[in-house]
Amino acid sequence: MQRHATAAAHAVLFVCALSLPASSALAQAGPPLEQKVREALRKERSLLRLDVAVVGTEVTLTGELDSFWQKSEAIRRSLEVDGVDTVATEIEIPPVEGDQELAEQVAEAVQNYPHYSLYDYLDGAVEAGVVSLWGRVTSDRNKPRELFERVAKIRGVQDVRNEIQTMTPSTGDTNLRRSLSRSIFRSTHFERFQGARNPPFHIIVERSSVTLVGWVQGEIERREMERIARMTQGVLRVDNQLQTIQ
């Protein structure tokens, strides 16, 4: 009888020993994935109205938001949560009322971007509320991201296809840009634009190659700017894409 009691005691102790790691693991388990996603969304007040559902590693977001930017932020913040592999959305945003009106708003947002300079060039298109942006910008800040945010916040934008390229940083190109702009604005044809934040033409310099884009008054100005660019020391190639108003 004593032997059986001892064996039983050992059996209980053995079972308890097995249960300890499970209890420890339970204590160390983090919050459920849904809770972590909600906490990530809570950092942006406008996203609090979204419903969150989780199945496995897939998150589904449902609700209404005011802009495509808010929708993209909800997706981005959810994907940054550890354990989330995919995000499905059933988010509704305001519909586009007209592509022409939306295109004008996008153009205004780009033109008013305070860091859009003489040395950047952007273009775009709007179709069924989907905005496409392309062009090249200098690398002094994250201009593609900032421009995406400005455009994505416009009411009616359904999506933004951001194909803006950042040019490779180069001290030589920076110096060449300054030299070119000084020579251009010293010309009697272009001195009226000196100090203008956003002139109608732009000078793209990359790897010592120069691309002239935008608008000038006529063929004389078009040829004059190309001549100045070709005469500037350090320029390897000039691509004149300037268009004339007259």
C-alpha positions in Angstrom: 0.0 0.0 0.0 2.9 2.3 0.9 4.5 1.5 -2.5 1.3 2.4 -4.4 1.0 5.7 -2.5 4.6 6.6 -3.3 4.1 5.8 -6.9 1.0 7.9 -7.1 2.9 10.8 -5.5 5.6 10.5 -8.0 3.1 10.4 -10.8 1.5 13.6 -9.6 4.8 15.3 -9.3 5.8 14.1 -12.8 2.5 15.5 -14.3 3.0 18.8 -12.5 6.6 19.0 -13.9 5.2 18.5 -17.4 2.6 21.2 -16.9 5.1 23.9 -15.8 6.5 24.8 -19.3 3.0 25.1 -20.7 2.0 27.5 -17.9 5.2 29.5 -18.5 4.6 29.7 -22.2 1.0 30.9 -21.6 2.3 33.6 -19.3 4.8 34.8 -22.0 2.3 34.8 -24.8 1.7 38.3 -26.3 -1.6 40.0 -27.0 -3.7 38.5 -29.9 -3.0 39.7 -33.4 -6.2 41.7 -33.6 -5.4 43.7 -30.5 -1.9 44.5 -31.9 -3.4 45.7 -35.2 -5.9 47.9 -33.4 -3.1 49.4 -31.3 -1.1 50.2 -34.5 -4.2 51.9 -36.1 -4.9 53.8 -32.9 -1.8 55.9 -33.5 -3.6 57.7 -36.3 -6.9 59.0 -34.9 -8.7 58.9 -38.3 -8.3 55.1 -38.4 -10.1 54.4 -35.1 -13.4 54.0 -37.0 -12.2 50.9 -38.8 -13.3 47.3 -37.9 -10.6 44.7 -37.7 -10.9 41.0 -38.3 -8.1 38.4 -38.2 -8.0 34.9 -39.7 -4.6 33.3 -39.2 -2.1 35.9 -40.5 -4.6 37.8 -42.7 -6.1 41.0 -41.5 -9.4 42.4 -43.0 -10.1 46.1 -42.5 -13.7 47.3 -42.9 -15.2 50.8 -42.7 -15.4 54.3 -44.2 -12.5 56.7 -44.5 -12.1 60.2 -45.9 -9.2 59.7 -48.3 -7.1 57.2 -50.1 -4.2 58.4 -47.9 -6.0 57.2 -44.8 -6.7 53.9 -46.5 -3.1 53.4 -47.5 -2.0 54.3 -44.0 -4.3 51.7 -42.5 -2.8 49.1 -44.8 0.8 50.2 -44.1 0.4 50.2 -40.4 -1.3 46.8 -40.4 1.4 45.2 -42.5 4.1 46.6 -40.0 2.5 44.5 -37.2 4.6 41.5 -36.5 2.7 38.4 -37.5 0.6 40.0 -40.2 1.3 38.6 -43.7 -1.6 40.0 -45.8 -4.2 42.7 -45.5 -7.5 42.6 -47.2 -9.6 45.8 -47.3 -13.3 46.5 -47.6 -12.7 50.2 -46.9 -14.9 52.8 -48.7 -13.6 56.2 -49.6 -15.4 59.1 -51.4 -15.9 58.5 -55.1 -14.3 60.7 -57.8 -16.7 63.3 -59.1 -14.8 64.1 -62.3 -11.3 63.4 -63.7 -10.8 66.9 -65.1 -11.5 68.6 -61.8 -9.4 66.1 -59.9 -6.5 66.6 -62.3 -6.6 70.3 -61.6 -6.5 69.7 -57.9 -3.6 67.3 -58.3 -1.7 69.8 -60.4 -2.2 72.5 -57.8 -1.0 70.2 -55.0 2.2 69.4 -57.0 2.8 73.1 -57.9 2.3 74.2 -54.3 4.7 71.6 -52.9 7.3 73.8 -51.3 10.2 71.6 -52.2 9.4 71.3 -55.9 12.4 73.1 -57.5 13.9 74.1 -60.7 15.9 70.9 -60.6 12.9 68.6 -60.4 10.3 67.6 -63.0 7.0 65.9 -62.5 4.1 64.9 -64.7 1.0 62.9 -64.3 -2.4 61.7 -65.4 -5.8 60.9 -63.9 -8.2 58.2 -65.1 -11.3 57.1 -63.2 -9.9 58.7 -60.0 -6.5 56.8 -60.3 -3.6 59.3 -60.3 -0.4 58.4 -62.0 2.7 60.4 -61.1 6.1 60.2 -62.8 9.3 62.2 -63.1 12.6 62.8 -61.4 13.5 64.6 -58.3 16.6 65.5 -56.3 17.6 63.4 -53.3 17.7 66.1 -50.6 14.6 64.7 -49.0 12.0 62.0 -49.6 10.1 63.9 -52.2 8.3 60.8 -53.7 6.8 60.0 -50.3 5.8 63.6 -49.5 4.2 64.1 -52.9 2.3 60.8 -52.6 0.9 62.0 -49.3 -0.2 65.4 -50.7 -2.0 63.8 -53.6 -3.4 60.9 -51.8 -5.2 63.2 -49.3 -7.2 64.9 -52.1 -10.8 64.0 -51.8 -11.9 61.6 -54.7 -8.5 60.1 -55.3 -9.0 56.3 -55.6 -5.4 55.2 -56.0 -2.0 56.7 -56.6 0.6 55.0 -58.8 3.8 56.6 -57.7 6.6 56.2 -60.3 8.6 59.3 -59.3 12.3 58.5 -59.4 14.9 60.0 -57.0 18.1 60.9 -58.8 21.4 59.5 -57.4 23.1 62.0 -55.0 26.2 63.6 -56.6 28.3 66.6 -55.5 29.3 67.1 -59.2 25.7 67.2 -60.3 24.8 69.6 -57.5 27.5 72.0 -58.6 26.5 71.6 -62.2 22.9 72.5 -61.4 24.0 75.7 -59.7 26.4 76.6 -62.6 23.6 76.1 -65.2 21.0 78.1 -63.3 23.4 81.0 -62.9 24.2 81.1 -66.6 20.5 80.7 -67.6 19.2 83.5 -65.4 22.0 85.8 -66.5 20.6 85.6 -70.1 18.3 88.4 -71.0 15.8 85.8 -72.3 15.4 84.2 -68.8 16.4 86.9 -66.2 12.7 87.6 -65.6 12.4 84.2 -63.9 15.3 84.7 -61.5 14.0 84.1 -57.9 10.8 82.5 -59.1 9.9 79.5 -57.0 8.5 77.5 -59.8 9.4 78.7 -63.3 7.8 77.1 -66.4 10.9 75.2 -67.3 13.1 72.7 -65.4 16.7 71.6 -65.5 17.3 67.9 -64.8 20.9 66.9 -64.2 22.0 63.4 -63.6 25.5 62.0 -64.1 26.5 65.2 -65.9 23.8 64.8 -68.5 21.2 67.6 -68.8 17.6 67.3 -69.8 15.6 70.5 -70.4 11.9 70.2 -69.9 8.9 72.4 -69.6 7.8 75.5 -71.6 9.5 78.6 -73.1 8.0 81.5 -75.1 9.3 80.5 -78.5 12.0 78.8 -80.6 14.5 81.5 -79.9 14.3 80.8 -76.1 14.3 77.1 -76.7 17.6 77.2 -78.7 19.1 79.8 -76.3 18.7 77.5 -73.3 20.1 74.6 -75.1 23.1 76.7 -76.2 23.8 77.7 -72.6 23.6 74.2 -71.4 26.0 72.9 -74.1 28.5 75.7 -73.3 28.5 75.0 -69.5 31.7 73.3 -68.4 31.1 69.7 -67.2 28.0 69.0 -69.2 28.4 65.7 -71.2 25.1 65.6 -73.0 22.0 67.8 -73.5 18.5 66.5 -74.3 16.3 69.4 -75.2 12.6 68.5 -74.5 11.4 72.1 -74.1 8.1 72.9 -75.7 7.1 76.4 -77.0 4.0 78.3 -76.2 4.1 80.2 -79.5 
